[in-house]
């Protein structure tokens, strides 16, 4: 049997579990790199999923702690969608995926892992990326460490921030 390493998971396994919502960011940007926050806008932010379905899995999340898209103001909703579009463009530039799944899971029945705070998933996909590992072993294989992915994406989001 071969071993697949996911060294970043040990922090989740052994580390303390947050008492607060993982998507409720502090006003300070001091923890952004540790939290894998790539970009902060006025009403939302872009963050990497630290338990990704594929390499480059991002989430666009409103700052306001709401559980449904129907609770967003028009400004929040528009900005979230703007950053979904911008993040898609960046993923296309950085990773050249063959496709991108974009989705929102509202409520536990819809598959929301963190149902209390709305977030939009962007999951880059490549033809054949779900090999026998995902199908037979329920195991995803990520070809790049999370920190390397963050360092690859950060310049794109920095450039985006300069353009605002």
C-alpha positions as YAML, in Angstrom:
chain: A
units: angstrom
residues:
- id: 1
  name: UNK
  ca: [0.00, 0.00, 0.00]
- id: 2
  name: UNK
  ca: [1.28, 3.46, -0.88]
- id: 3
  name: UNK
  ca: [1.09, 6.41, 1.49]
- id: 4
  name: UNK
  ca: [-0.33, 9.77, 0.53]
- id: 5
  name: UNK
  ca: [0.90, 12.68, 2.62]
- id: 6
  name: UNK
  ca: [-1.26, 15.68, 3.56]
- id: 7
  name: UNK
  ca: [1.00, 17.40, 6.11]
- id: 8
  name: UNK
  ca: [-1.26, 20.42, 6.63]
- id: 9
  name: UNK
  ca: [-4.05, 18.22, 8.08]
- id: 10
  name: UNK
  ca: [-2.08, 17.59, 11.29]
- id: 11
  name: UNK
  ca: [-2.77, 21.18, 12.35]
- id: 12
  name: UNK
  ca: [-6.49, 20.52, 12.07]
- id: 13
  name: UNK
  ca: [-6.30, 17.12, 13.76]
- id: 14
  name: UNK
  ca: [-4.18, 18.18, 16.75]
- id: 15
  name: UNK
  ca: [-4.94, 21.88, 16.90]
- id: 16
  name: UNK
  ca: [-7.64, 23.57, 18.91]
- id: 17
  name: UNK
  ca: [-11.00, 23.88, 17.18]
- id: 18
  name: UNK
  ca: [-12.23, 27.46, 16.79]
- id: 19
  name: UNK
  ca: [-14.99, 28.64, 19.09]
- id: 20
  name: UNK
  ca: [-16.02, 31.26, 16.55]
- id: 21
  name: UNK
  ca: [-16.98, 31.03, 12.91]
- id: 22
  name: UNK
  ca: [-13.94, 30.39, 10.68]
- id: 23
  name: UNK
  ca: [-15.33, 32.84, 8.11]
- id: 24
  name: UNK
  ca: [-15.75, 35.74, 10.52]
- id: 25
  name: UNK
  ca: [-12.46, 37.56, 9.99]
- id: 26
  name: UNK
  ca: [-10.91, 40.03, 12.40]
- id: 27
  name: UNK
  ca: [-10.66, 43.60, 11.12]
- id: 28
  name: UNK
  ca: [-6.87, 43.35, 11.25]
- id: 29
  name: UNK
  ca: [-5.15, 41.71, 8.29]
- id: 30
  name: UNK
  ca: [-2.36, 40.31, 10.52]
- id: 31
  name: UNK
  ca: [-3.70, 36.73, 10.25]
- id: 32
  name: UNK
  ca: [-4.57, 36.80, 6.54]
- id: 33
  name: UNK
  ca: [-1.58, 34.76, 5.39]
- id: 34
  name: UNK
  ca: [-2.04, 32.16, 8.14]
- id: 35
  name: UNK
  ca: [-5.76, 31.91, 7.30]
- id: 36
  name: UNK
  ca: [-5.01, 31.77, 3.54]
- id: 37
  name: UNK
  ca: [-6.99, 34.95, 2.85]
- id: 38
  name: UNK
  ca: [-6.02, 36.08, -0.64]
- id: 39
  name: UNK
  ca: [-8.03, 39.26, -1.01]
- id: 40
  name: UNK
  ca: [-10.27, 41.60, 0.98]
- id: 41
  name: UNK
  ca: [-12.88, 43.73, -0.75]
- id: 42
  name: UNK
  ca: [-15.47, 46.07, 0.78]
- id: 43
  name: UNK
  ca: [-18.23, 43.49, 1.40]
- id: 44
  name: UNK
  ca: [-16.49, 40.13, 0.86]
- id: 45
  name: UNK
  ca: [-13.16, 38.35, 0.79]
- id: 46
  name: UNK
  ca: [-11.48, 35.49, -1.09]
- id: 47
  name: UNK
  ca: [-10.00, 32.65, 0.93]
- id: 48
  name: UNK
  ca: [-8.45, 29.29, 0.07]
- id: 49
  name: UNK
  ca: [-10.22, 26.17, 1.25]
- id: 50
  name: UNK
  ca: [-7.73, 24.49, 3.59]
- id: 51
  name: UNK
  ca: [-9.43, 21.13, 2.98]
- id: 52
  name: UNK
  ca: [-9.73, 21.47, -0.81]
- id: 53
  name: UNK
  ca: [-11.50, 19.22, -3.30]
- id: 54
  name: UNK
  ca: [-8.81, 20.13, -5.83]
- id: 55
  name: UNK
  ca: [-5.74, 22.29, -6.10]
- id: 56
  name: UNK
  ca: [-6.68, 26.01, -6.02]
- id: 57
  name: UNK
  ca: [-10.10, 25.51, -4.38]
- id: 58
  name: UNK
  ca: [-11.23, 29.02, -3.37]
- id: 59
  name: UNK
  ca: [-14.20, 30.49, -1.55]
- id: 60
  name: UNK
  ca: [-15.72, 33.95, -1.87]
- id: 61
  name: UNK
  ca: [-17.37, 34.89, 1.41]
- id: 62
  name: UNK
  ca: [-19.29, 37.94, 2.59]
- id: 63
  name: UNK
  ca: [-17.98, 39.53, 5.77]
- id: 64
  name: UNK
  ca: [-21.46, 39.60, 7.23]
- id: 65
  name: UNK
  ca: [-22.38, 36.38, 9.01]
- id: 66
  name: UNK
  ca: [-25.43, 35.23, 7.01]
- id: 67
  name: UNK
  ca: [-26.49, 31.71, 6.12]
- id: 68
  name: UNK
  ca: [-28.36, 32.32, 2.86]
- id: 69
  name: UNK
  ca: [-27.91, 34.32, -0.31]
- id: 70
  name: UNK
  ca: [-31.37, 35.79, 0.30]
- id: 71
  name: UNK
  ca: [-30.02, 37.58, 3.38]
- id: 72
  name: UNK
  ca: [-27.40, 39.54, 1.42]
- id: 73
  name: UNK
  ca: [-27.95, 43.16, 0.49]
- id: 74
  name: UNK
  ca: [-27.84, 43.98, -3.22]
- id: 75
  name: UNK
  ca: [-24.36, 45.52, -2.79]
- id: 76
  name: UNK
  ca: [-23.05, 42.44, -0.97]
- id: 77
  name: UNK
  ca: [-24.55, 40.07, -3.53]
- id: 78
  name: UNK
  ca: [-23.13, 42.00, -6.47]
- id: 79
  name: UNK
  ca: [-19.67, 42.20, -4.95]
- id: 80
  name: UNK
  ca: [-19.64, 38.49, -4.10]
- id: 81
  name: UNK
  ca: [-20.49, 37.68, -7.72]
- id: 82
  name: UNK
  ca: [-17.90, 40.18, -8.98]
- id: 83
  name: UNK
  ca: [-15.24, 38.37, -6.94]
- id: 84
  name: UNK
  ca: [-16.47, 34.97, -8.12]
- id: 85
  name: UNK
  ca: [-15.89, 36.25, -11.66]
- id: 86
  name: UNK
  ca: [-12.48, 37.77, -10.81]
- id: 87
  name: UNK
  ca: [-11.40, 34.64, -8.94]
- id: 88
  name: UNK
  ca: [-12.42, 32.48, -11.90]
- id: 89
  name: UNK
  ca: [-10.24, 34.60, -14.18]
- id: 90
  name: UNK
  ca: [-7.30, 34.32, -11.78]
- id: 91
  name: UNK
  ca: [-7.69, 30.53, -11.49]
- id: 92
  name: UNK
  ca: [-7.72, 30.30, -15.29]
- id: 93
  name: UNK
  ca: [-4.51, 32.34, -15.47]
- id: 94
  name: UNK
  ca: [-2.70, 30.61, -12.60]
- id: 95
  name: UNK
  ca: [-3.70, 26.97, -13.13]
- id: 96
  name: UNK
  ca: [-5.14, 26.63, -16.64]
- id: 97
  name: UNK
  ca: [-7.91, 24.26, -15.47]
- id: 98
  name: UNK
  ca: [-10.13, 22.55, -18.03]
- id: 99
  name: UNK
  ca: [-13.18, 23.77, -16.08]
- id: 100
  name: UNK
  ca: [-14.30, 25.31, -12.79]
- id: 101
  name: UNK
  ca: [-17.18, 24.17, -10.59]
- id: 102
  name: UNK
  ca: [-18.85, 27.13, -8.87]
- id: 103
  name: UNK
  ca: [-21.41, 26.43, -6.18]
- id: 104
  name: UNK
  ca: [-23.20, 27.50, -3.05]
- id: 105
  name: UNK
  ca: [-24.51, 24.96, -0.55]
- id: 106
  name: UNK
  ca: [-27.27, 26.55, 1.52]
- id: 107
  name: UNK
  ca: [-28.30, 24.41, 4.48]
- id: 108
  name: UNK
  ca: [-27.17, 21.05, 5.77]
- id: 109
  name: UNK
  ca: [-29.42, 19.12, 3.39]
- id: 110
  name: UNK
  ca: [-27.67, 20.85, 0.46]
- id: 111
  name: UNK
  ca: [-24.25, 19.79, 1.73]
- id: 112
  name: UNK
  ca: [-23.11, 22.92, 3.55]
- id: 113
  name: UNK
  ca: [-20.23, 21.96, 5.83]
- id: 114
  name: UNK
  ca: [-20.33, 25.36, 7.52]
- id: 115
  name: UNK
  ca: [-23.98, 26.26, 7.07]
- id: 116
  name: UNK
  ca: [-24.02, 29.31, 9.33]
- id: 117
  name: UNK
  ca: [-21.84, 31.53, 7.09]
- id: 118
  name: UNK
  ca: [-22.52, 31.71, 3.37]
- id: 119
  name: UNK
  ca: [-19.59, 31.02, 1.01]
- id: 120
  name: UNK
  ca: [-19.28, 30.39, -2.71]
- id: 121
  name: UNK
  ca: [-16.94, 27.58, -3.79]
- id: 122
  name: UNK
  ca: [-14.73, 27.76, -6.88]
- id: 123
  name: UNK
  ca: [-13.20, 24.37, -7.60]
- id: 124
  name: UNK
  ca: [-10.76, 24.13, -10.53]
- id: 125
  name: UNK
  ca: [-11.16, 20.89, -12.50]
- id: 126
  name: UNK
  ca: [-9.01, 19.01, -14.99]
- id: 127
  name: UNK
  ca: [-10.02, 16.20, -17.32]
- id: 128
  name: UNK
  ca: [-9.32, 12.97, -15.44]
- id: 129
  name: UNK
  ca: [-8.66, 14.70, -12.10]
- id: 130
  name: UNK
  ca: [-10.91, 12.28, -10.25]
- id: 131
  name: UNK
  ca: [-9.00, 9.12, -10.85]
- id: 132
  name: UNK
  ca: [-9.50, 5.79, -9.13]
- id: 133
  name: UNK
  ca: [-8.23, 7.37, -5.88]
- id: 134
  name: UNK
  ca: [-11.26, 9.62, -5.49]
- id: 135
  name: UNK
  ca: [-13.72, 7.05, -6.81]
- id: 136
  name: UNK
  ca: [-12.49, 3.88, -5.07]
- id: 137
  name: UNK
  ca: [-10.71, 5.20, -1.99]
- id: 138
  name: UNK
  ca: [-12.61, 8.45, -1.40]
- id: 139
  name: UNK
  ca: [-9.21, 10.15, -1.40]
- id: 140
  name: UNK
  ca: [-8.21, 13.33, -3.20]
- id: 141
  name: UNK
  ca: [-4.65, 13.75, -4.35]
- id: 142
  name: UNK
  ca: [-3.43, 17.35, -4.41]
- id: 143
  name: UNK
  ca: [-0.29, 17.91, -6.46]
- id: 144
  name: UNK
  ca: [0.79, 21.05, -4.64]
- id: 145
  name: UNK
  ca: [1.11, 22.04, -0.98]
- id: 146
  name: UNK
  ca: [-1.39, 24.66, 0.25]
- id: 147
  name: UNK
  ca: [1.37, 27.18, 1.04]
- id: 148
  name: UNK
  ca: [2.76, 26.86, -2.50]
- id: 149
  name: UNK
  ca: [-0.72, 27.36, -3.95]
- id: 150
  name: UNK
  ca: [-1.19, 30.46, -1.80]
- id: 151
  name: UNK
  ca: [2.16, 31.86, -2.95]
- id: 152
  name: UNK
  ca: [1.22, 31.16, -6.58]
- id: 153
  name: UNK
  ca: [-2.17, 32.92, -6.30]
- id: 154
  name: UNK
  ca: [-1.22, 35.86, -4.05]
- id: 155
  name: UNK
  ca: [0.49, 37.97, -6.78]
- id: 156
  name: UNK
  ca: [-2.65, 37.74, -8.94]
- id: 157
  name: UNK
  ca: [-4.83, 38.97, -6.09]
- id: 158
  name: UNK
  ca: [-2.29, 41.65, -5.13]
- id: 159
  name: UNK
  ca: [-2.49, 42.92, -8.71]
- id: 160
  name: UNK
  ca: [-6.29, 42.86, -8.50]
- id: 161
  name: UNK
  ca: [-6.16, 44.97, -5.31]
- id: 162
  name: UNK
  ca: [-3.88, 47.53, -6.99]
- id: 163
  name: UNK
  ca: [-6.38, 47.88, -9.85]
- id: 164
  name: UNK
  ca: [-9.28, 48.75, -7.50]
...
